[in-house]
Amino acid sequence: MKEVRVIFTDRYIKSLKPTDKRQDLREGKPNVGFGIRIYPNGDKSWFYIYRIDKRLRRMTLGKYPAMSLSEARKAYSDARRTFENGGDPAEIKQEIKRKEKEADTVEQLANEYLEKWAKPRKRSWKEDERILDKDILPLLGKKRAKEVTRRDIIRLLDKIANRGAPIAANRTQALLSKMFRFAVGRDIVPFSPCLEIAKASPENKKDRVLSDEEIRTHWNGILESDMTQQTKVALLLQLVTAQRKGEVVAMRWDEIEDNVWTIPAEKAKNNEAHRIPLSPQAMALLEMVKNSSPWIFPAPNGGHLRGDSVSRATRRYLMRIKKPTESNPEATLTKNDPEWFTPHDFRRTAATNMTKSGFNRLTVSKVLNHVEGGVTAIYDRHSYDKEKKQALEAWGRKLESILSKTKNDNVIVLNR
C-alpha cells in the first residue's frame, strides 16, 4: 500500500477517487500523523497515526464527508494534544465509547428513581410507576437518558395531550421533571431536558367547597347509594374529620384510643405522627363499620380499602345524578359541571367551615396536618390537641345542624 504526502484542501479531498487497493494519504511533513484513508468502495475516513512504547497506533477520527476537513483537523489537534500530554487518545476514545454504551437508559433511570427516591418518599409511587409504564417507557425507555432532548419531551407531552388528556400530560411532565432532577443529582445526566417547557394545559386552582344544601343532599344521597357500607363511611369520614383519603382508608382500630385517632408518621403524608380528636359524628360513622379485622376498612385480599376505589365510587355516584338539558332530558352530571366534586373537596369543605366558624388558620392547618415552614415551626412542639378537638367538635355540631335543616345558634367556639 503506497503512502503519499500532500497538503489537504476541500477540493482535493473531494476529488480523491478509489482504486482497487486501499490508499492512505498523510498531510505535510513526515512527522505529521494526520491523514485520510480511501477504501476501494469509495468510503473515506480521517485518521491519526502516532507511536506509544515504540508501537504504531492508528486512531480513526471520523468519516468524510460527515466530518469535514476543518472538523477533522480540530479532532486531530485535540488527539495530538492528548498524546503530547502523556495520554493515549485512541484508548481514551474507546473508554468514552464504552461508557456511552453502558450509559443508563431512560428505563434504567426510571427503575433507579422508583427504588431510590419514589418508594422511600412517596405513598403515591405506584402512580409514578403507572405513568412510566403507560406513556414514558414505551416511547423513551430504550433511549440513553443523557441523549433525551427537550424536543423528545415536548413530542411525548404533545402525544398525550392530543389524545384528549391534557391533565395527564401535565402529570407526566411533573414526573419527568422530578425524575431528571434526580438524575442530575446522581450524575446520570449533566442537565435536565425538562427545563422551560410549558404545561400542556393550564389547570384551575382547586377551590370547590360544597354549600350547606349540597352537603345535606350528598350526605343523604351517599348513604342511600349502592356503594358498599365501608366506601360510604370512608367517604363521609373525610367530610367529618377533614383528613386525607389515603389516610382514612388505611385506618386501623388500634390507632384509635379514647376517641383520638393517631396516624403513625410512616403513614402520614408529611412523615409526622398526627393526632385527630374524633367528634361524636366520626365515632358514629365508625360504629357503622365495626368489624373484627385490624383494618377499619378491610379488603378481601387481607389489606385495606384502596383510595382509588373511593374515588371511582364517587364518580359513579355523581354520574347517575340527572341534570337535564333542552337537547337531552336524560343528561347526567359530568366532570365539567360546577356541581361535580371529588373526595378531596370534602376535606376542603370541612376546613372552610371550620374557618368560617371563627377558628384561625393555624388551628385548621393543624387539623389538616399541613407542613409548616420556618424556624418557629421547628421550636413549636405544642400538640394543639385541645384546639383541634374544639374545631372538629364545632364542625360536627355545624354538620348536625346542616343535616337537620336547622341552624344551631348555640354553637360557641372558645379559645380561638
C-alpha positions as CSV (number, residue, x, y, z in Angstrom):
1,M,0.0,0.0,0.0
2,K,1.6,3.2,-1.2
3,E,1.5,6.3,1.2
4,V,1.5,9.8,-0.3
5,R,2.1,13.1,1.5
6,V,0.2,16.2,0.3
7,I,-1.4,19.4,1.5
8,F,-5.1,18.8,2.1
9,T,-7.8,21.2,0.7
10,D,-11.5,20.7,0.5
11,R,-11.4,20.5,-3.3
12,Y,-8.5,18.0,-3.2
13,I,-10.3,15.7,-0.6
14,K,-13.4,15.8,-2.7
15,S,-11.6,14.9,-5.8
16,L,-9.9,11.7,-4.4
17,K,-11.0,8.6,-6.3
18,P,-10.9,5.0,-5.1
19,T,-8.7,2.4,-6.7
20,D,-8.7,-1.4,-6.4
21,K,-6.5,-1.0,-3.3
22,R,-6.9,0.9,-0.1
23,Q,-5.0,4.2,0.0
24,D,-3.6,6.2,2.9
25,L,-2.7,9.9,2.3
26,R,-0.9,11.8,5.1
27,E,-0.6,15.5,5.1
28,G,2.6,17.6,5.0
29,K,5.8,16.7,6.9
30,P,6.9,13.2,7.7
31,N,6.2,13.7,11.4
32,V,2.6,14.7,10.9
33,G,0.3,11.9,11.7
34,F,-2.9,13.4,10.2
35,G,-4.3,11.6,7.1
36,I,-7.2,10.2,5.2
37,R,-7.9,6.7,4.0
38,I,-9.7,5.9,0.8
39,Y,-11.3,2.5,0.5
40,P,-11.9,0.6,-2.7
41,N,-15.7,1.1,-2.3
42,G,-15.2,4.9,-2.2
43,D,-15.6,5.4,1.6
44,K,-13.2,7.9,3.2
45,S,-12.1,8.3,6.8
46,W,-9.8,10.6,8.7
47,F,-7.0,9.1,10.9
48,Y,-4.2,10.0,13.3
49,I,-1.1,7.8,13.5
50,Y,1.3,8.0,16.4
51,R,3.7,5.8,18.4
52,I,3.4,4.7,22.0
53,D,6.1,2.5,23.5
54,K,7.6,2.1,20.1
55,R,4.3,0.7,18.9
56,L,2.5,2.3,16.0
57,R,-1.1,3.3,16.8
58,R,-3.8,4.3,14.4
59,M,-6.9,6.2,15.5
60,T,-9.9,6.9,13.3
61,L,-11.1,10.4,13.8
62,G,-14.3,10.2,11.7
63,K,-15.8,9.6,8.3
64,Y,-15.7,12.0,5.4
65,P,-17.9,13.9,4.4
66,A,-19.8,13.6,7.7
67,M,-16.7,15.1,9.3
68,S,-15.4,18.0,7.2
69,L,-11.7,18.8,6.7
70,S,-11.8,21.6,9.3
71,E,-13.6,19.4,11.8
72,A,-11.0,16.6,11.2
73,R,-8.1,19.0,11.7
74,K,-9.6,20.0,15.1
75,A,-10.1,16.4,16.1
76,Y,-6.5,15.7,15.1
77,S,-5.2,18.7,17.1
78,D,-7.2,17.5,20.2
79,A,-5.9,13.9,19.9
80,R,-2.3,15.1,19.4
81,R,-2.6,17.4,22.4
82,T,-3.8,14.4,24.5
83,F,-0.8,12.4,23.2
84,E,1.7,15.1,23.9
85,N,0.3,15.3,27.5
86,G,1.1,11.7,28.0
87,G,-2.3,10.1,27.1
88,D,-3.3,7.5,24.6
89,P,-6.0,9.3,22.5
90,A,-7.3,6.0,20.9
91,E,-7.6,4.3,24.3
92,I,-9.4,7.3,25.7
93,K,-11.8,7.4,22.8
94,Q,-12.6,3.7,23.3
95,E,-13.2,4.3,27.0
96,I,-15.6,7.1,26.2
97,K,-17.4,4.8,23.7
98,R,-17.6,2.1,26.4
99,K,-19.1,4.4,28.9
100,E,-21.6,5.7,26.4
101,K,-22.6,2.1,25.6
102,E,-23.0,1.4,29.3
103,A,-24.8,4.7,30.0
104,D,-28.2,4.5,31.7
105,T,-31.2,4.2,29.5
106,V,-34.4,6.0,30.5
107,E,-35.8,2.6,31.6
108,Q,-32.8,2.1,33.9
109,L,-33.1,5.7,35.2
110,A,-36.8,5.1,35.9
111,N,-36.1,1.9,37.9
112,E,-33.5,3.7,39.9
113,Y,-35.8,6.7,40.5
114,L,-38.6,4.4,41.8
115,E,-36.3,2.4,44.1
116,K,-34.1,5.1,45.4
117,W,-36.4,8.1,45.5
118,A,-40.1,7.4,44.9
119,K,-40.7,4.3,47.0
120,P,-39.0,5.6,50.1
121,R,-40.6,9.0,50.0
122,K,-44.0,8.8,48.2
123,R,-47.0,6.9,49.2
124,S,-48.2,7.5,45.6
125,W,-45.2,5.9,44.0
126,K,-47.4,3.4,42.2
127,E,-49.0,6.3,40.3
128,D,-45.5,7.3,39.1
129,E,-44.9,3.7,38.1
130,R,-48.2,3.6,36.2
131,I,-47.4,6.8,34.3
132,L,-43.9,5.5,33.4
133,D,-45.3,2.2,32.1
134,K,-48.1,3.7,30.2
135,D,-46.6,6.7,28.5
136,I,-42.9,7.3,29.1
137,L,-41.1,4.0,28.8
138,P,-42.9,2.8,25.6
139,L,-41.5,5.9,23.8
140,L,-38.3,6.7,25.6
141,G,-37.4,3.6,27.6
142,K,-34.5,2.4,25.3
143,K,-33.1,5.8,24.7
144,R,-29.9,6.8,26.6
145,A,-31.0,9.2,29.4
146,K,-28.3,11.7,28.6
147,E,-29.5,11.8,24.9
148,V,-33.0,12.8,25.7
149,T,-33.7,16.3,24.4
150,R,-36.3,18.9,25.2
151,R,-37.8,18.1,21.8
152,D,-38.2,14.5,22.9
153,I,-40.1,15.6,26.0
154,I,-42.3,18.0,24.1
155,R,-43.2,15.4,21.5
156,L,-44.2,12.9,24.3
157,L,-46.3,15.5,26.1
158,D,-48.0,16.6,22.8
159,K,-48.9,13.0,22.1
160,I,-50.6,12.6,25.4
161,A,-52.4,16.0,25.1
162,N,-53.5,15.2,21.6
163,R,-55.4,12.1,22.7
164,G,-57.6,14.4,24.8
165,A,-55.7,14.1,28.1
166,P,-54.0,17.4,28.8
167,I,-54.1,17.0,32.6
168,A,-52.4,13.6,32.2
169,A,-49.8,15.4,30.1
170,N,-49.2,17.8,33.0
171,R,-48.8,14.9,35.4
172,T,-46.4,13.2,33.1
173,Q,-44.4,16.4,32.7
174,A,-44.2,16.8,36.5
175,L,-42.9,13.3,36.9
176,L,-40.3,13.7,34.1
177,S,-39.1,16.9,35.7
178,K,-38.7,15.2,39.1
179,M,-37.0,12.1,37.6
180,F,-34.5,14.1,35.6
181,R,-33.7,16.3,38.6
182,F,-33.0,13.1,40.4
183,A,-30.8,12.0,37.5
184,V,-28.8,15.3,37.7
185,G,-28.3,14.8,41.4
186,R,-26.9,11.3,40.8
187,D,-24.7,12.4,37.9
188,I,-26.6,10.2,35.4
189,V,-27.2,13.2,33.2
190,P,-25.5,16.6,33.1
191,F,-28.7,18.6,32.9
192,S,-32.5,18.2,32.8
193,P,-34.2,18.3,29.3
194,C,-37.4,19.3,31.0
195,L,-36.4,22.9,31.8
196,E,-38.6,25.8,30.4
197,I,-41.3,23.5,29.0
198,A,-44.8,25.0,29.3
199,K,-47.6,22.9,30.7
200,A,-49.8,21.2,28.1
201,S,-52.9,22.7,29.7
202,P,-53.5,25.4,32.4
203,E,-55.2,24.0,35.5
204,N,-57.7,25.9,37.5
205,K,-56.9,26.2,41.2
206,K,-58.9,23.7,43.1
207,D,-61.4,25.7,45.2
208,R,-64.6,23.6,45.2
209,V,-66.4,23.9,48.5
210,L,-69.8,22.4,48.9
211,S,-72.7,24.5,50.1
212,D,-74.8,23.6,53.1
213,E,-77.6,22.4,50.7
214,E,-75.1,20.3,48.7
215,I,-73.7,18.8,52.0
216,R,-77.2,17.7,53.0
217,T,-78.1,16.4,49.6
218,H,-75.0,14.3,49.1
219,W,-74.8,13.1,52.7
220,N,-78.2,11.5,52.3
221,G,-77.5,10.6,48.6
222,I,-74.3,8.7,49.5
223,L,-76.0,6.8,52.4
224,E,-78.8,5.8,50.0
225,S,-76.5,4.9,47.2
226,D,-75.4,1.4,46.1
227,M,-71.8,2.0,47.4
228,T,-70.6,-0.6,49.9
229,Q,-71.0,0.4,53.5
230,Q,-67.3,0.8,54.1
231,T,-67.0,3.0,51.0
232,K,-69.8,5.2,52.2
233,V,-68.3,5.6,55.6
234,A,-64.7,6.2,54.3
235,L,-66.1,9.0,52.0
236,L,-68.1,10.7,54.7
237,L,-65.3,10.4,57.2
238,Q,-63.3,12.7,55.0
239,L,-66.0,15.3,55.4
240,V,-66.3,14.8,59.2
241,T,-62.6,14.6,60.0
242,A,-61.0,16.7,57.2
243,Q,-58.3,14.0,56.7
244,R,-56.8,12.8,53.5
245,K,-58.4,10.0,51.6
246,G,-55.3,7.8,51.7
247,E,-55.0,8.1,55.4
248,V,-58.7,7.4,56.0
249,V,-58.9,4.2,54.0
250,A,-55.7,2.9,55.8
251,M,-57.2,3.4,59.4
252,R,-56.7,0.7,61.9
253,W,-58.7,0.0,65.1
254,D,-55.5,0.0,67.2
255,E,-54.8,3.6,66.0
256,I,-57.9,4.8,68.0
257,E,-57.7,5.3,71.7
258,D,-60.0,7.4,73.9
259,N,-61.7,8.8,70.8
260,V,-58.4,10.0,69.4
261,W,-57.1,8.6,66.1
262,T,-53.3,8.7,65.8
263,I,-51.9,8.5,62.3
264,P,-48.4,7.0,62.5
265,A,-45.5,9.0,61.0
266,E,-44.9,6.3,58.4
267,K,-48.5,6.7,57.1
268,A,-48.8,10.4,57.2
269,K,-48.1,12.4,54.1
270,N,-45.7,14.8,55.9
271,N,-44.0,11.9,57.7
272,E,-45.1,13.3,61.1
273,A,-47.4,11.5,63.5
274,H,-50.8,13.2,63.6
275,R,-53.5,13.1,66.3
276,I,-57.1,13.7,65.3
277,P,-59.7,14.0,68.1
278,L,-62.8,12.2,66.8
279,S,-66.1,14.0,67.1
280,P,-69.3,12.2,68.1
281,Q,-70.2,12.2,64.4
282,A,-67.0,10.5,63.5
283,M,-67.4,7.9,66.2
284,A,-71.0,7.2,65.0
285,L,-69.7,6.6,61.4
286,L,-67.1,4.2,62.7
287,E,-69.7,2.3,64.6
288,M,-71.4,1.6,61.2
289,V,-68.4,-0.4,60.0
290,K,-67.4,-2.2,63.3
291,N,-65.6,-5.5,62.4
292,S,-63.1,-8.0,63.7
293,S,-60.3,-7.1,61.2
294,P,-57.3,-5.0,62.2
295,W,-58.4,-2.6,59.4
296,I,-61.4,-0.4,59.8
297,F,-62.0,-0.7,56.0
298,P,-60.7,-4.2,55.2
299,A,-60.4,-5.5,51.7
300,P,-60.9,-9.1,50.5
301,N,-57.1,-9.5,49.9
302,G,-56.3,-9.0,53.6
303,G,-55.3,-5.4,53.1
304,H,-57.4,-2.3,53.3
305,L,-59.8,-0.4,51.0
306,R,-58.0,1.5,48.3
307,G,-58.3,5.2,47.9
308,D,-58.9,5.0,44.2
309,S,-61.9,2.7,44.9
310,V,-63.5,5.5,46.9
311,S,-62.8,7.9,44.0
312,R,-64.3,5.6,41.5
313,A,-67.4,5.0,43.6
314,T,-67.8,8.8,44.0
315,R,-67.6,9.3,40.2
316,R,-70.2,6.6,39.6
317,Y,-72.5,8.1,42.2
318,L,-72.2,11.6,40.6
319,M,-72.6,10.3,37.0
320,R,-76.1,8.9,38.0
321,I,-77.4,12.3,39.1
322,K,-79.7,13.8,36.5
323,K,-79.0,17.2,35.0
324,P,-81.4,17.5,32.1
325,T,-80.8,19.9,29.2
326,E,-83.0,21.1,26.4
327,S,-81.3,18.7,23.9
328,N,-81.1,15.8,26.3
329,P,-83.7,15.4,29.1
330,E,-81.8,12.3,30.4
331,A,-78.4,14.0,30.7
332,T,-76.4,13.4,33.9
333,L,-73.6,15.3,35.7
334,T,-70.2,15.4,34.1
335,K,-66.7,16.4,35.3
336,N,-67.2,19.8,33.6
337,D,-70.3,20.7,35.6
338,P,-69.8,23.0,38.6
339,E,-71.8,20.6,40.8
340,W,-69.1,17.9,40.3
341,F,-66.9,17.2,43.3
342,T,-64.1,14.8,44.4
343,P,-63.5,13.2,47.8
344,H,-60.8,15.8,48.4
345,D,-63.4,18.5,48.1
346,F,-65.0,17.1,51.3
347,R,-61.7,17.8,53.1
348,R,-61.6,21.4,51.8
349,T,-65.3,21.9,52.7
350,A,-64.7,20.8,56.3
351,A,-61.6,23.1,56.6
352,T,-63.5,26.1,55.1
353,N,-66.4,25.6,57.5
354,M,-64.1,25.5,60.5
355,T,-62.5,28.8,59.3
356,K,-66.0,30.3,58.8
357,S,-66.8,29.2,62.4
358,G,-64.1,31.5,63.6
359,F,-61.1,29.2,64.1
360,N,-57.8,30.6,63.0
361,R,-55.9,29.2,60.1
362,L,-53.1,27.8,62.3
363,T,-55.7,25.6,64.1
364,V,-57.3,24.5,60.9
365,S,-53.8,23.8,59.5
366,K,-53.1,21.6,62.5
367,V,-56.3,19.7,61.8
368,L,-55.3,19.2,58.2
369,N,-51.7,18.2,59.2
370,H,-50.2,20.6,56.8
371,V,-46.4,21.1,56.8
372,E,-45.3,24.3,58.4
373,G,-42.1,26.1,57.4
374,G,-39.7,28.4,59.2
375,V,-37.9,28.4,62.4
376,T,-41.0,28.9,64.5
377,A,-42.3,25.5,63.4
378,I,-39.1,23.8,64.5
379,Y,-39.4,25.2,68.0
380,D,-43.2,25.0,68.4
381,R,-43.8,21.4,69.7
382,H,-47.3,22.1,71.1
383,S,-49.7,19.3,70.2
384,Y,-52.7,21.5,69.6
385,D,-55.0,18.6,70.6
386,K,-57.3,20.9,72.6
387,E,-57.6,23.4,69.7
388,K,-58.1,20.6,67.2
389,K,-60.8,19.0,69.3
390,Q,-62.7,22.3,69.7
391,A,-62.5,22.9,65.9
392,L,-63.7,19.4,64.9
393,E,-66.5,19.2,67.5
394,A,-67.7,22.6,66.4
395,W,-67.7,21.4,62.8
396,G,-69.5,18.3,63.9
397,R,-72.3,20.4,65.5
398,K,-72.4,22.6,62.4
399,L,-72.7,19.5,60.3
400,E,-75.6,18.2,62.5
401,S,-77.4,21.4,62.1
402,I,-77.0,21.3,58.3
403,L,-78.3,17.7,58.1
404,S,-81.2,18.5,60.3
405,K,-82.0,21.7,58.3
406,T,-81.7,23.9,61.4
407,K,-79.1,26.4,62.3
408,N,-77.5,25.8,65.7
409,D,-77.3,29.2,67.2
410,N,-75.9,27.8,70.4
411,V,-72.6,26.7,68.9
412,I,-70.0,28.6,70.9
413,V,-66.3,28.4,70.0
414,L,-63.8,29.3,72.7
415,N,-60.1,29.9,72.8
416,R,-59.7,30.5,69.1
